[in-house]
């Protein structure tokens, strides 16, 4: 009888909600941030390299479409909407409240403006720092060694070694 109740729980709740609850239920401390959350994410299909630090809360949709490199650090309250593939390189740091949105919609006709949905991949190359409150949209590649300033809305690809800021985001300075 108990097995039936558990089975019904998993039928009625979407998998993303269940796994998001599991990864976020543990308190923030050294062990959970440095080991446990990465292990849970791996179990649900996220490909994560070594020495990942993931602070809660974190929300992954479609975890099998997410690839994260070595030495990854993430502050809390970030959302990965991975309808398309999200690839994050080595030595990348994310501030809090970062949104990765791979899906969008085509513009529809007058009576239904929200047209057909589609997804495009997002790629963050090695050594990037994504500051707090950044939104990264579909089809964006952020070049290696770039810094994305707080609150930026990145809707097009950016070159390597750049300081990126604004809404919409643009290159403010070339970094050496």
Backbone bond lengths (Angstrom), bond angles and torsions (degrees), N, CA, C in turn:
res aa  C-N    CA-C-N  psi(-1)  N-CA   C-N-CA  omega(-1)  CA-C   N-CA-C  phi
1 X - - - 1.453 - - 1.527 111.38 -
2 X 1.321 117.26 -41.63 1.453 121.26 -179.25 1.529 111.11 -63.43
3 X 1.325 118.16 -37.95 1.464 121.61 178.95 1.520 111.14 -62.10
4 X 1.343 118.03 -38.48 1.466 120.80 178.85 1.519 111.41 -62.56
5 X 1.332 117.49 -40.89 1.461 120.38 179.16 1.524 111.09 -64.45
6 X 1.308 117.19 -41.92 1.464 120.38 178.10 1.523 109.95 -64.50
7 X 1.320 117.86 -44.09 1.467 121.79 179.64 1.524 110.59 -59.72
8 X 1.344 117.66 -43.68 1.460 121.27 179.20 1.533 110.67 -62.99
9 X 1.321 117.47 -37.15 1.458 121.05 177.95 1.525 110.30 -57.86
10 X 1.321 117.46 -45.11 1.457 120.90 -178.24 1.519 112.55 -73.59
11 X 1.328 118.59 -24.93 1.462 121.07 177.35 1.522 110.60 -71.82
12 X 1.344 117.06 -43.76 1.451 120.79 -173.04 1.525 114.43 -81.89
13 X 1.315 118.25 -19.49 1.456 120.94 179.42 1.529 109.65 -106.20
14 X 1.325 117.01 130.97 1.460 118.87 177.01 1.528 111.69 -58.51
15 X 1.311 115.90 146.61 1.469 120.76 -177.38 1.524 112.11 -58.39
16 X 1.333 117.00 -37.01 1.466 119.22 -179.34 1.521 111.59 -62.05
17 X 1.321 117.39 -38.99 1.460 120.07 178.72 1.518 111.26 -67.21
18 X 1.315 116.02 -43.06 1.465 120.17 -178.99 1.515 109.93 -62.15
19 X 1.310 117.08 -48.72 1.465 118.32 -175.71 1.516 111.39 -72.69
20 X 1.343 117.89 -29.33 1.463 119.75 175.14 1.525 110.63 -66.16
21 X 1.319 116.90 -37.76 1.467 119.41 176.41 1.524 111.01 -65.54
22 X 1.326 116.71 -40.92 1.463 120.28 -178.64 1.525 110.70 -64.52
23 X 1.331 117.99 -43.92 1.471 120.31 -176.84 1.532 111.51 -72.26
24 X 1.342 117.99 -26.50 1.459 121.42 -175.65 1.524 114.43 -98.76
25 X 1.327 118.14 -6.52 1.463 120.53 -176.27 1.528 112.42 -71.30
26 X 1.315 117.83 -26.97 1.456 121.98 -176.20 1.520 110.90 -77.16
27 X 1.328 117.99 142.79 1.473 120.28 -179.84 1.528 111.24 -68.98
28 X 1.312 116.25 157.69 1.460 120.23 177.56 1.524 109.74 -79.92
29 X 1.305 115.88 119.54 1.460 123.07 172.33 1.524 107.39 -158.25
30 X 1.308 117.34 179.39 1.460 121.19 -174.27 1.530 112.33 -57.62
31 X 1.319 117.69 -47.16 1.474 121.49 -175.87 1.521 111.59 -65.90
32 X 1.333 117.65 -48.19 1.463 118.81 -177.47 1.527 111.64 -69.80
33 X 1.330 118.21 -39.95 1.467 120.49 -178.94 1.527 112.26 -69.57
34 X 1.339 117.99 -36.62 1.460 121.72 -175.12 1.522 114.09 -93.09
35 X 1.328 118.79 -20.32 1.470 120.31 -173.89 1.522 113.49 -130.21
36 X 1.326 116.34 -56.25 1.456 120.87 -167.82 1.522 113.67 -66.68
37 X 1.326 118.82 -47.28 1.465 120.18 -178.58 1.528 111.84 -62.47
38 X 1.321 117.77 -40.04 1.470 120.57 176.97 1.525 110.35 -63.78
39 X 1.326 117.31 -40.66 1.465 120.74 178.99 1.527 111.08 -64.56
40 X 1.333 117.42 -41.79 1.469 120.59 177.79 1.525 110.09 -64.94
41 X 1.330 117.20 -42.74 1.464 120.60 178.41 1.534 110.44 -61.15
42 X 1.326 117.71 -41.85 1.469 121.03 176.92 1.527 110.97 -61.13
43 X 1.325 116.15 -42.14 1.455 120.92 -179.74 1.528 111.11 -59.15
44 X 1.326 117.79 -37.58 1.457 121.62 -178.83 1.530 113.19 -88.84
45 X 1.338 118.64 2.47 1.453 120.56 170.47 1.507 117.36 116.11
46 X 1.324 119.27 -7.35 1.463 120.72 176.85 1.524 108.11 -71.77
47 X 1.335 116.93 132.61 1.461 120.84 176.03 1.528 107.61 -91.05
48 X 1.332 116.30 109.96 1.464 121.63 -176.54 1.518 109.36 -121.74
49 X 1.327 115.76 134.96 1.459 121.54 177.33 1.519 112.15 -75.10
50 X 1.326 115.43 -168.26 1.468 121.80 -178.22 1.532 111.56 -77.56
51 X 1.324 114.91 155.59 1.458 124.43 173.39 1.537 113.79 57.54
52 X 1.325 116.11 42.39 1.466 120.46 176.98 1.521 109.95 -84.40
53 X 1.323 115.99 137.50 1.461 122.16 175.69 1.522 106.81 -116.75
54 X 1.334 115.91 117.02 1.470 121.52 -178.34 1.521 108.20 -124.68
55 X 1.320 116.04 114.14 1.465 120.60 178.46 1.525 109.55 -96.40
56 X 1.320 116.12 151.73 1.456 119.56 -177.55 1.513 111.47 -89.95
57 X 1.316 118.35 161.01 1.450 126.43 -7.99 1.523 111.50 -81.85
58 X 1.321 114.86 152.58 1.457 122.10 175.96 1.523 107.73 -136.87
59 X 1.310 116.28 142.29 1.461 121.21 -178.32 1.521 109.35 -127.52
60 X 1.321 115.79 120.40 1.462 122.40 177.44 1.524 107.92 -115.35
61 X 1.321 118.04 123.81 1.461 119.61 167.12 1.525 106.53 -107.00
62 X 1.319 116.83 142.15 1.467 123.36 -176.53 1.531 110.96 55.41
63 X 1.326 117.92 61.30 1.475 120.96 -173.12 1.527 114.48 -61.29
64 X 1.301 118.96 -23.41 1.470 120.16 -179.78 1.526 113.15 -70.60
65 X 1.332 117.43 -10.37 1.465 121.83 177.97 1.525 112.83 -96.10
66 X 1.333 117.85 11.28 1.464 121.05 -175.00 1.529 109.91 -114.20
67 X 1.329 116.19 127.64 1.462 123.00 176.84 1.531 107.49 -124.57
68 X 1.337 116.21 123.71 1.464 121.88 -177.90 1.523 108.54 -124.92
69 X 1.333 117.32 133.17 1.462 122.82 -177.77 1.522 113.81 -79.86
70 X 1.324 115.22 -170.44 1.466 122.96 -179.49 1.533 110.88 -73.79
71 X 1.344 115.36 158.07 1.466 123.16 174.35 1.528 112.97 55.43
72 X 1.308 116.66 40.02 1.462 124.10 179.15 1.530 109.42 -85.60
73 X 1.333 116.83 135.23 1.464 121.36 176.58 1.515 109.20 -128.89
74 X 1.329 115.39 135.87 1.452 119.49 -177.49 1.520 110.61 -139.44
75 X 1.324 116.94 126.08 1.460 120.72 171.52 1.528 107.52 -76.42
76 X 1.296 117.39 173.71 1.454 120.86 -172.70 1.509 115.98 -76.96
77 X 1.328 113.43 173.12 1.463 125.14 173.17 1.520 113.31 62.49
78 X 1.324 116.70 45.07 1.461 121.48 175.97 1.518 109.90 -108.72
79 X 1.334 115.55 153.62 1.459 121.80 -176.29 1.525 109.56 -128.79
80 X 1.322 115.86 127.74 1.462 122.91 177.89 1.521 108.20 -112.66
81 X 1.328 118.22 101.48 1.458 122.76 176.15 1.521 106.87 -92.94
82 X 1.324 116.69 96.59 1.465 121.23 -168.92 1.523 112.52 -106.39
83 X 1.332 116.92 53.73 1.469 118.90 170.44 1.526 108.63 -60.45
84 X 1.327 116.26 -39.01 1.461 123.08 171.44 1.521 107.89 -104.10
85 X 1.311 116.68 174.61 1.466 120.87 -176.33 1.533 111.17 -73.33
86 X 1.337 115.63 137.69 1.467 122.68 172.42 1.520 106.75 -115.67
87 X 1.332 116.15 120.67 1.459 121.55 179.57 1.524 108.45 -119.20
88 X 1.329 115.46 124.10 1.467 121.69 179.79 1.521 107.44 -120.75
89 X 1.326 116.55 127.40 1.460 122.03 -175.89 1.519 113.76 -75.85
90 X 1.326 115.22 -168.37 1.463 122.96 179.54 1.525 110.89 -78.19
91 X 1.324 116.08 151.55 1.472 123.31 174.83 1.524 112.93 57.00
92 X 1.316 117.02 42.07 1.463 122.36 178.03 1.521 108.61 -101.74
93 X 1.337 116.05 137.40 1.461 122.16 178.43 1.520 108.96 -120.22
94 X 1.351 115.95 131.67 1.462 122.21 177.59 1.515 109.32 -114.10
95 X 1.322 117.09 133.60 1.450 121.50 172.18 1.526 109.94 -79.46
96 X 1.328 117.52 -176.42 1.463 120.11 179.61 1.528 112.32 -74.07
97 X 1.310 115.67 156.19 1.472 123.96 173.91 1.521 113.57 62.79
98 X 1.320 118.07 39.20 1.466 121.60 177.11 1.525 108.65 -91.24
99 X 1.342 116.89 134.36 1.455 122.63 179.43 1.515 110.34 -114.79
100 X 1.319 116.54 126.25 1.457 122.56 172.11 1.525 106.49 -109.18
101 X 1.328 117.80 112.22 1.458 121.87 -177.38 1.527 107.86 -117.64
102 X 1.339 117.68 108.76 1.462 121.13 -178.54 1.528 112.48 -93.42
103 X 1.305 117.70 -15.28 1.461 120.80 -176.55 1.512 112.31 -102.32
104 X 1.328 114.48 153.45 1.460 121.25 175.48 1.525 107.78 -156.21
105 X 1.329 116.20 -171.62 1.456 121.66 179.52 1.518 109.47 -132.38
106 X 1.315 115.21 146.89 1.455 119.72 171.16 1.527 108.26 -73.45
107 X 1.316 115.96 157.21 1.461 120.23 176.62 1.518 107.92 -76.74
108 X 1.322 115.86 124.25 1.450 120.97 -177.48 1.518 112.58 -93.46
109 X 1.332 116.49 -176.19 1.466 120.79 178.75 1.533 111.68 -70.02
110 X 1.307 115.83 174.16 1.458 123.51 -175.17 1.533 113.23 -51.38
111 X 1.307 118.51 -42.43 1.468 121.73 -175.28 1.521 113.51 -79.66
112 X 1.322 117.33 -16.58 1.468 120.62 179.76 1.527 108.26 -148.67
113 X 1.324 116.74 84.62 1.474 121.55 -175.19 1.514 113.67 -65.36
114 X 1.321 117.43 -27.69 1.465 120.16 179.22 1.522 108.54 -82.87
115 X 1.315 116.18 94.38 1.460 122.03 -175.66 1.520 113.40 -81.29
116 X 1.305 115.09 -155.46 1.461 123.06 -177.61 1.538 110.47 -62.24
117 X 1.325 116.41 136.25 1.463 119.87 178.56 1.523 110.48 -81.83
118 X 1.321 115.83 153.96 1.464 122.39 176.89 1.521 108.58 -150.49
119 X 1.314 116.10 164.98 1.467 121.24 178.24 1.520 109.25 -133.10
120 X 1.330 115.52 143.43 1.456 122.26 175.18 1.527 108.03 -130.54
121 X 1.328 117.37 147.99 1.471 120.12 -175.65 1.532 112.19 -72.60
122 X 1.329 114.41 156.04 1.463 122.92 172.89 1.517 107.05 -118.83
123 X 1.332 116.79 137.34 1.461 121.21 178.52 1.526 109.65 -132.58
124 X 1.328 115.33 125.42 1.464 121.96 174.32 1.530 105.71 -112.88
125 X 1.318 117.54 115.04 1.457 120.79 -174.70 1.527 111.33 -80.32
126 X 1.326 116.45 173.77 1.470 123.58 -173.41 1.532 112.69 -56.27
127 X 1.346 114.99 143.37 1.453 122.10 169.97 1.510 116.57 76.47
128 X 1.321 119.27 13.96 1.463 121.25 -178.76 1.519 111.89 -83.47
129 X 1.328 114.96 152.72 1.458 122.38 173.05 1.517 106.47 -122.46
130 X 1.331 115.64 117.73 1.455 122.11 178.47 1.536 106.13 -106.62
131 X 1.327 117.50 113.11 1.462 121.80 -174.34 1.534 111.17 -77.92
132 X 1.316 116.29 -174.53 1.465 122.90 -173.40 1.528 112.62 -67.10
133 X 1.335 114.86 143.14 1.457 121.31 170.81 1.509 115.82 70.03
134 X 1.311 118.61 26.20 1.466 122.46 -178.32 1.522 109.80 -89.25
135 X 1.330 117.15 138.71 1.449 123.25 172.06 1.514 108.06 -110.76
136 X 1.331 116.59 126.71 1.460 122.07 177.86 1.517 107.39 -116.44
137 X 1.322 116.30 120.49 1.458 122.39 -173.50 1.514 113.93 -91.50
138 X 1.336 116.42 179.59 1.457 122.04 -176.40 1.531 113.05 -64.18
139 X 1.333 115.34 142.15 1.457 121.78 174.78 1.512 115.19 78.30
140 X 1.321 118.77 11.76 1.465 122.68 -175.20 1.527 110.79 -91.63
141 X 1.328 115.90 137.40 1.458 123.26 168.71 1.523 107.14 -121.04
142 X 1.322 116.53 126.83 1.463 120.95 175.75 1.517 106.66 -105.26
143 X 1.334 116.54 120.34 1.449 122.79 -174.67 1.519 113.94 -64.44
144 X 1.320 116.16 157.06 1.460 123.66 -176.32 1.522 111.29 -57.01
145 X 1.342 116.11 140.33 1.448 122.04 174.89 1.510 115.40 74.81
146 X 1.314 118.21 14.45 1.466 121.10 -178.70 1.513 111.96 -88.54
147 X 1.332 115.14 156.91 1.460 123.17 174.30 1.521 107.00 -119.28
148 X 1.330 116.10 127.73 1.454 120.80 176.01 1.524 107.17 -107.23
149 X 1.323 116.60 117.62 1.469 122.49 -175.47 1.524 111.91 -68.61
150 X 1.316 115.51 157.99 1.462 122.50 -178.39 1.525 111.56 -56.64
151 X 1.323 114.93 136.76 1.449 121.13 176.05 1.509 116.07 79.43
152 X 1.319 118.82 3.72 1.462 121.12 -178.31 1.525 110.59 -70.01
153 X 1.324 115.43 148.26 1.458 122.56 175.10 1.525 106.30 -117.16
154 X 1.341 115.55 102.38 1.467 121.64 -173.57 1.519 108.80 -96.80
155 X 1.350 116.28 110.23 1.455 121.52 -177.35 1.521 112.90 -117.30
156 X 1.334 116.99 0.96 1.470 120.66 174.44 1.524 108.16 -142.20
157 X 1.304 115.91 160.91 1.465 121.06 -176.19 1.518 111.21 -67.10
158 X 1.348 114.95 149.38 1.460 121.84 -177.17 1.525 110.05 -124.43
159 X 1.344 117.81 147.27 1.466 121.66 -177.80 1.530 112.15 -73.99
160 X 1.349 117.02 165.43 1.470 121.00 177.58 1.527 111.47 -66.34
161 X 1.336 114.86 159.68 1.460 123.35 174.73 1.525 113.13 50.06
162 X 1.338 114.99 53.89 1.460 120.77 -178.07 1.513 110.27 -128.10
163 X 1.330 115.91 148.25 1.447 122.13 168.02 1.519 105.63 -95.91
164 X 1.338 115.90 119.85 1.458 122.39 -171.59 1.527 108.47 -116.05
165 X 1.334 117.21 132.68 1.459 120.38 -179.38 1.515 109.92 -153.55
166 X 1.333 115.64 161.93 1.451 121.69 170.85 1.510 115.08 105.49
167 X 1.339 113.19 173.76 1.458 122.34 176.48 1.514 107.89 -136.17
168 X 1.313 118.68 102.88 1.464 128.62 -1.31 1.530 110.94 -72.64
169 X 1.310 114.92 154.16 1.472 120.62 -175.19 1.521 111.33 -67.94
170 X 1.323 114.52 146.19 1.468 121.34 174.82 1.528 107.78 -147.61
171 X 1.314 115.76 164.99 1.469 120.77 -179.94 1.525 107.43 -77.17
172 X 1.325 116.33 123.40 1.462 122.86 178.90 1.522 110.95 -93.34
173 X 1.343 115.77 -36.51 1.462 121.02 -175.70 1.515 109.16 -154.10
174 X 1.308 116.18 145.35 1.465 121.74 172.24 1.512 107.33 -89.79
175 X 1.322 117.42 127.04 1.466 122.33 -177.41 1.520 110.06 -92.30
176 X 1.315 116.44 151.22 1.469 120.34 177.93 1.490 110.59 -102.47
